[in-house]
Amino acid sequence: MKPMVKPAPAADILVVDDTPANLNLLCGMLKGRGYKTRPVPSGPLALQAARADVPDLILLDISMPDMDGFEVCEALKADPRLQEVPVIFISAKTDTLDKVRAFALGGVDYVTKPFQFEEVYARVATHLEIRRQQRELNAWNQTLEKKVEERTRELREAEAQMVHAEKMASLGILTGGVAHELNNPLGGIIGISQLLILNQPEDEQLGQDLRTICKAAIHCSEIVKNLLRFARKSPAELREPVDFSDIVSDVSLLIGHLFHIKNIELRREFPPDFPRLLVNPPQMRQVLLNLLVNSQQAMTHAGVVTVRGRRDEAGDLVVEVEDQGPGVPPEIADKIFDPFFTTKPEGEGTGIGLSVTSKIVFEHGGRIEVAPGKTDGACILMTFPASLAFVPAPPESQTTEEKLTGRQEA
């Protein structure tokens, strides 16, 4: 009668028996069915062979000198690498207590001698199939666990972004009210002060005071306008030419006081030929806001924070934010852009800012990283593809030839 279970080809079976005739018989019969067999004549050698190369299944005799089958099985199950290997006992012992002990020690089956090969083969094939299915199930479980962890992380990130979006929506409502309540009186202050200035000589104290009032009111008006820029919703795909130096100025209006408190100087270093970039302005303001706030928080003493632009060797556009703080340890340089990762004390940081920054840069086709090898502070590099550089269209009045040659008739 043919076995119900199809054998797994090339399975590795360790055959342990101190009787050469039984050992040769079992190995020969299993080889005839396509299995790989390793004959072992004693318990200690069986442990040595199993540990050197973990088998798929073990056929184990009980009555052996030096170390019987029960002791071998117990030692096998104590080894983490061998715990899952199925052990089938083959013995002349027919006492029920021996069978009970074999199963208690971890054996999966028990065949009594003299045995019928078809019975041995059927049991071997069955337990190999069970072992194969267990391995598949374990692999599926591991994959499922990874997917659950990944999904959980995505849900947490989505939840954090939702909280951030709600905060920004609340800020939009707040700044809308602030703009309505403040812009009108500020406009009145600016207008009246400018009218009064016209009637005051420049060298008189009252005229100087009026100019100070007017300048302060204009500054307040700019701050309100900038708050509106941050709060205003803008589609992610809406992009326009942006001067990064101007964005730094916009952000400094919001957080400049944080720098002044610590006596930190904010520098802009953009070469004249650094182009405007086609980006989403509110998103880029958010990026620089996050990076500059982090730099300011990292610095515990007076110093300089520099935002500079340059081109790299490949022609791509690089924007750097460099501070004079403690720097980023190499062991966490690859983690600081992960969601919820923060080195700040509990209650002082959410670990969201840099992950949102990274996402925005990535959505613009760029990449963000910590400058390697820097030990005297931190430097964050944002690299944008050269294709984002804004190239103004030539005037419509030029001819095709003039557009190509750059010349225009006088």
C-alpha positions as CSV (number, residue, x, y, z in Angstrom):
1,M,0.0,0.0,0.0
2,K,1.4,3.4,-0.9
3,P,1.8,6.0,1.9
4,M,-0.8,8.7,2.3
5,V,1.8,11.4,2.6
6,K,4.2,12.3,-0.2
7,P,7.8,12.2,1.1
8,A,9.9,15.3,1.1
9,P,12.9,14.7,-1.2
10,A,16.4,15.1,0.1
11,A,15.3,15.3,3.8
12,D,18.3,14.7,6.1
13,I,17.6,11.9,8.6
14,L,19.9,10.9,11.5
15,V,19.7,7.2,12.2
16,V,21.0,6.2,15.6
17,D,21.4,2.5,16.5
18,D,24.2,0.5,18.1
19,T,23.3,-2.7,16.1
20,P,25.1,-2.5,12.7
21,A,22.5,-4.7,11.0
22,N,19.6,-2.4,12.0
23,L,21.6,0.7,11.1
24,N,22.4,-0.6,7.6
25,L,18.9,-1.8,7.0
26,L,17.2,1.5,8.0
27,C,19.7,3.6,6.1
28,G,19.5,1.5,3.0
29,M,15.7,1.5,3.0
30,L,15.4,5.2,3.5
31,K,18.0,6.0,0.8
32,G,15.9,3.9,-1.6
33,R,13.1,6.3,-1.0
34,G,15.2,9.4,-1.8
35,Y,16.2,10.5,1.7
36,K,19.7,11.5,2.8
37,T,20.7,9.4,5.8
38,R,23.6,9.7,8.3
39,P,24.2,6.4,10.3
40,V,25.4,6.9,13.9
41,P,26.3,3.9,16.2
42,S,26.1,5.6,19.6
43,G,24.4,8.3,21.7
44,P,27.4,10.6,22.2
45,L,28.2,10.5,18.5
46,A,24.5,11.2,17.7
47,L,24.6,14.4,19.8
48,Q,27.9,15.4,18.1
49,A,26.5,14.8,14.6
50,A,23.2,16.6,15.3
51,R,25.0,19.7,16.7
52,A,27.4,19.8,13.8
53,D,24.6,19.7,11.2
54,V,21.0,19.9,12.4
55,P,19.0,17.1,10.8
56,D,15.3,17.2,9.6
57,L,14.4,14.1,11.7
58,I,16.0,11.6,14.0
59,L,15.4,7.8,14.2
60,L,16.6,6.9,17.7
61,D,17.2,3.5,19.3
62,I,16.7,3.2,23.1
63,S,19.0,0.4,24.3
64,M,22.5,1.6,23.7
65,P,25.7,1.5,25.8
66,D,27.2,4.6,27.4
67,M,24.1,6.7,26.7
68,D,20.7,5.3,26.0
69,G,18.0,6.8,23.7
70,F,16.2,8.5,26.6
71,E,19.3,10.4,27.6
72,V,20.0,11.4,24.0
73,C,16.5,12.7,23.5
74,E,16.7,14.7,26.8
75,A,20.0,16.3,25.7
76,L,18.6,17.1,22.2
77,K,15.6,18.9,23.7
78,A,17.8,20.9,26.0
79,D,19.6,22.4,23.0
80,P,17.6,25.4,21.6
81,R,18.9,24.6,18.0
82,L,17.6,21.0,18.2
83,Q,14.4,21.4,20.2
84,E,12.2,21.4,17.1
85,V,13.8,18.4,15.4
86,P,11.2,15.5,15.5
87,V,12.5,12.3,17.2
88,I,11.0,8.9,16.4
89,F,12.0,6.1,18.8
90,I,12.6,2.7,17.3
91,S,13.0,0.0,20.0
92,A,12.3,-3.6,21.0
93,K,10.9,-2.3,24.3
94,T,7.2,-2.7,24.3
95,D,6.4,-1.7,27.9
96,T,3.8,1.0,28.1
97,L,5.9,3.0,30.6
98,D,8.8,3.1,28.2
99,K,6.5,4.5,25.5
100,V,5.1,7.1,28.0
101,R,8.6,8.1,29.0
102,A,9.6,8.5,25.3
103,F,6.7,10.9,24.6
104,A,7.3,12.8,27.9
105,L,10.9,13.5,26.8
106,G,9.7,15.0,23.6
107,G,9.5,12.1,21.1
108,V,6.9,12.5,18.4
109,D,6.4,8.7,17.7
110,Y,7.3,5.2,18.8
111,V,7.9,2.2,16.6
112,T,8.5,-1.2,18.1
113,K,11.0,-3.8,16.7
114,P,10.8,-5.9,14.6
115,F,9.3,-3.2,12.4
116,Q,7.7,-3.1,9.0
117,F,9.4,-0.7,6.7
118,E,6.2,0.6,5.2
119,E,5.1,1.6,8.7
120,V,8.4,3.3,9.4
121,Y,8.4,5.1,6.0
122,A,4.8,6.3,6.6
123,R,5.6,7.7,10.0
124,V,8.8,9.3,8.8
125,A,7.0,10.9,5.8
126,T,4.2,12.1,8.1
127,H,6.4,13.8,10.7
128,L,8.6,15.4,8.0
129,E,5.5,16.9,6.4
130,I,4.3,18.1,9.8
131,R,7.8,19.6,10.4
132,R,7.6,21.3,7.0
133,Q,4.2,22.8,7.8
134,Q,5.5,24.0,11.2
135,R,8.4,25.8,9.5
136,E,6.0,27.4,7.0
137,L,3.7,28.4,9.9
138,N,6.6,29.9,11.8
139,A,7.7,31.8,8.8
140,W,4.2,33.1,8.2
141,N,4.0,34.1,11.9
142,Q,7.2,36.0,11.7
143,T,6.0,37.8,8.5
144,L,2.7,38.6,10.2
145,E,4.5,40.0,13.3
146,K,6.6,42.2,11.1
147,K,3.6,43.4,9.2
148,V,1.7,44.1,12.4
149,E,4.7,46.1,13.8
150,E,5.0,48.0,10.5
151,R,1.2,48.7,10.4
152,T,1.3,49.8,14.1
153,R,4.1,52.2,13.4
154,E,2.2,53.6,10.4
155,L,-0.9,54.1,12.5
156,R,1.1,55.8,15.2
157,E,2.7,58.1,12.6
158,A,-0.7,58.8,11.0
159,E,-2.2,59.6,14.4
160,A,0.7,61.9,15.2
161,Q,0.3,63.6,11.8
162,M,-3.5,63.9,12.5
163,V,-2.7,65.6,15.8
164,H,-0.3,67.9,14.1
165,A,-2.9,68.7,11.4
166,E,-5.5,69.5,14.1
167,K,-3.0,71.8,15.9
168,M,-2.3,73.6,12.6
169,A,-6.0,73.9,12.0
170,S,-6.5,75.4,15.4
171,L,-3.6,77.8,14.7
172,G,-5.2,78.8,11.5
173,I,-8.4,79.7,13.3
174,L,-6.4,81.6,16.0
175,T,-4.2,83.5,13.6
176,G,-7.3,84.4,11.5
177,G,-8.8,86.0,14.5
178,V,-5.5,87.6,15.5
179,A,-5.1,89.1,12.0
180,H,-8.6,90.5,12.1
181,E,-8.2,92.0,15.6
182,L,-4.7,93.3,15.2
183,N,-4.3,94.3,11.5
184,N,-6.9,97.1,11.7
185,P,-5.4,98.8,14.8
186,L,-1.9,98.2,13.5
187,G,-2.9,99.8,10.2
188,G,-4.2,102.8,12.1
189,I,-1.1,103.1,14.1
190,I,1.1,102.9,11.0
191,G,-1.0,105.4,9.1
192,I,-1.3,108.0,11.8
193,S,2.3,107.7,12.8
194,Q,3.4,108.3,9.2
195,L,1.1,111.3,8.9
196,L,2.6,112.8,12.2
197,I,6.1,112.1,10.9
198,L,5.5,114.3,7.9
199,N,4.9,117.3,10.3
200,Q,8.0,116.7,12.5
201,P,11.6,117.5,11.7
202,E,13.9,114.5,11.5
203,D,16.2,115.8,14.2
204,E,13.6,116.4,16.9
205,Q,13.0,113.7,19.6
206,L,9.3,113.4,18.9
207,G,9.9,112.7,15.2
208,Q,12.4,110.0,16.2
209,D,9.9,108.4,18.6
210,L,7.2,108.4,15.9
211,R,9.6,106.6,13.5
212,T,10.3,104.0,16.2
213,I,6.6,103.5,16.8
214,C,5.9,103.2,13.0
215,K,8.8,100.7,12.6
216,A,7.6,98.6,15.5
217,A,4.1,98.6,14.2
218,I,5.2,97.5,10.7
219,H,7.3,94.7,12.3
220,C,4.2,93.5,14.2
221,S,2.2,93.6,11.0
222,E,4.9,91.4,9.3
223,I,4.7,88.9,12.1
224,V,1.0,88.6,11.8
225,K,1.3,88.1,8.0
226,N,3.9,85.5,8.5
227,L,1.7,83.6,11.0
228,L,-1.0,83.5,8.3
229,R,1.5,82.1,5.8
230,F,2.3,79.2,8.2
231,A,-1.4,78.5,9.0
232,R,-2.7,78.9,5.5
233,K,-3.5,75.5,3.9
234,S,-1.8,74.8,0.6
235,P,-2.0,71.7,-1.6
236,A,1.1,69.6,-1.5
237,E,1.4,69.7,-5.3
238,L,1.2,73.5,-5.4
239,R,4.8,74.7,-6.0
240,E,6.3,78.0,-7.0
241,P,9.8,79.6,-7.3
242,V,11.1,80.2,-3.8
243,D,14.2,82.1,-2.6
244,F,15.5,80.1,0.4
245,S,17.1,83.2,1.8
246,D,13.7,84.8,2.0
247,I,12.2,81.7,3.7
248,V,14.9,82.0,6.4
249,S,13.8,85.6,6.9
250,D,10.2,84.6,7.2
251,V,11.0,82.0,9.8
252,S,13.3,84.3,11.7
253,L,10.3,86.7,12.2
254,L,8.6,84.0,14.1
255,I,11.4,82.6,16.2
256,G,13.9,85.4,16.2
257,H,13.2,86.1,19.8
258,L,14.3,82.6,20.8
259,F,17.7,83.3,19.2
260,H,18.0,86.7,20.8
261,I,17.3,85.2,24.3
262,K,20.4,83.0,24.0
263,N,22.5,85.5,22.1
264,I,22.6,83.3,19.0
265,E,23.3,84.8,15.6
266,L,21.3,83.5,12.6
267,R,23.4,83.8,9.4
268,R,22.4,83.3,5.8
269,E,25.0,82.4,3.3
270,F,23.6,82.0,-0.2
271,P,25.8,82.8,-3.2
272,P,24.4,85.2,-5.8
273,D,24.0,82.3,-8.4
274,F,22.0,80.1,-6.0
275,P,18.7,79.6,-7.9
276,R,15.2,79.8,-6.6
277,L,13.7,76.4,-6.2
278,L,10.3,75.1,-7.3
279,V,8.9,74.0,-4.0
280,N,5.8,74.3,-1.8
281,P,6.5,77.5,0.2
282,P,4.5,76.6,3.4
283,Q,6.1,73.2,3.6
284,M,9.6,74.6,3.2
285,R,8.8,77.2,5.9
286,Q,7.8,74.2,8.1
287,V,11.1,72.4,7.3
288,L,13.3,75.3,8.2
289,L,11.2,76.1,11.2
290,N,11.8,72.6,12.6
291,L,15.5,72.6,11.8
292,L,16.2,76.1,13.2
293,V,14.2,75.4,16.4
294,N,16.1,72.2,16.9
295,S,19.4,74.0,16.5
296,Q,18.4,76.8,18.9
297,Q,17.3,74.2,21.5
298,A,20.6,72.2,21.1
299,M,22.8,75.3,21.8
300,T,23.2,76.1,25.5
301,H,25.5,79.0,24.9
302,A,25.9,82.0,22.6
303,G,27.0,81.1,19.1
304,V,26.0,81.0,15.4
305,V,23.5,79.1,13.4
306,T,24.2,79.2,9.7
307,V,21.8,78.4,6.8
308,R,23.8,78.2,3.5
309,G,23.2,77.1,0.0
310,R,25.6,75.5,-2.5
311,R,25.8,73.1,-5.4
312,D,27.4,69.7,-5.0
313,E,29.7,67.9,-7.5
314,A,26.7,66.4,-9.3
315,G,25.1,69.9,-9.7
316,D,22.3,69.2,-7.2
317,L,21.3,72.0,-4.8
318,V,22.2,71.6,-1.2
319,V,20.8,73.6,1.8
320,E,22.7,73.3,5.0
321,V,21.6,74.1,8.6
322,E,24.7,74.2,10.8
323,D,24.8,75.0,14.5
324,Q,27.5,75.1,17.3
325,G,25.7,72.7,19.7
326,P,26.9,69.4,21.0
327,G,26.4,67.6,17.6
328,V,24.7,64.4,16.7
329,P,26.4,61.2,18.0
330,P,27.2,58.8,15.1
331,E,25.2,56.0,16.7
332,I,21.9,57.9,16.4
333,A,22.6,59.8,13.1
334,D,20.5,57.3,11.2
335,K,17.6,57.4,13.7
336,I,16.9,61.1,14.2
337,F,14.5,61.2,11.3
338,D,12.5,58.1,12.5
339,P,9.0,58.9,13.8
340,F,8.8,59.3,17.6
341,F,12.6,59.2,18.0
342,T,13.8,61.9,20.3
343,T,16.7,62.6,22.7
344,K,14.8,65.3,24.6
345,P,13.5,64.7,28.1
346,E,10.0,63.3,28.4
347,G,7.4,66.1,27.9
348,E,9.8,68.3,25.9
349,G,9.8,66.5,22.5
350,T,7.5,64.3,20.5
351,G,10.0,63.0,17.9
352,I,7.7,64.1,15.1
353,G,9.3,67.3,13.8
354,L,12.3,65.8,12.0
355,S,10.2,62.9,10.6
356,V,7.8,65.4,9.1
357,T,10.8,67.4,7.8
358,S,12.2,64.3,6.2
359,K,8.9,63.4,4.6
360,I,8.5,66.8,3.0
361,V,12.1,66.8,1.6
362,F,11.5,63.3,0.3
363,E,8.2,64.3,-1.4
364,H,10.2,67.0,-3.2
365,G,12.5,64.4,-4.6
366,G,15.3,65.3,-2.2
367,R,17.1,63.6,0.7
368,I,18.1,64.7,4.2
369,E,21.0,63.5,6.3
370,V,23.4,64.4,9.1
371,A,26.7,65.6,7.7
372,P,29.2,62.8,8.5
373,G,32.3,63.3,10.5
374,K,31.3,66.6,12.1
375,T,32.3,66.9,15.8
376,D,32.0,70.6,16.5
377,G,28.2,70.9,16.2
378,A,25.5,69.5,14.0
379,C,25.0,70.1,10.3
380,I,21.9,68.9,8.5
381,L,22.1,68.5,4.7
382,M,19.1,68.8,2.5
383,T,19.9,67.9,-1.1
384,F,17.4,68.7,-3.9
385,P,17.7,67.6,-7.5
386,A,18.9,70.2,-10.0
387,S,15.6,69.8,-11.9
388,L,13.9,71.9,-9.1
389,A,16.0,75.0,-10.0
390,F,13.7,77.6,-11.5
391,V,14.7,78.9,-14.9
392,P,12.8,82.0,-15.9
393,A,11.2,82.0,-19.3
394,P,12.7,84.5,-21.8
395,P,10.6,87.6,-22.6
396,E,7.8,87.1,-25.1
397,S,9.1,89.9,-27.3
398,Q,12.3,88.0,-28.2
399,T,12.4,85.9,-31.4
400,T,13.3,82.3,-31.4
401,E,16.8,83.1,-32.7
402,E,17.2,85.7,-30.0
403,K,16.1,83.2,-27.3
404,L,18.7,80.8,-28.6
405,T,21.6,83.3,-28.9
406,G,20.7,85.5,-25.9
407,R,20.7,88.6,-28.2
408,Q,18.0,91.1,-28.8
409,E,17.9,93.8,-31.5
410,A,18.5,97.3,-30.3
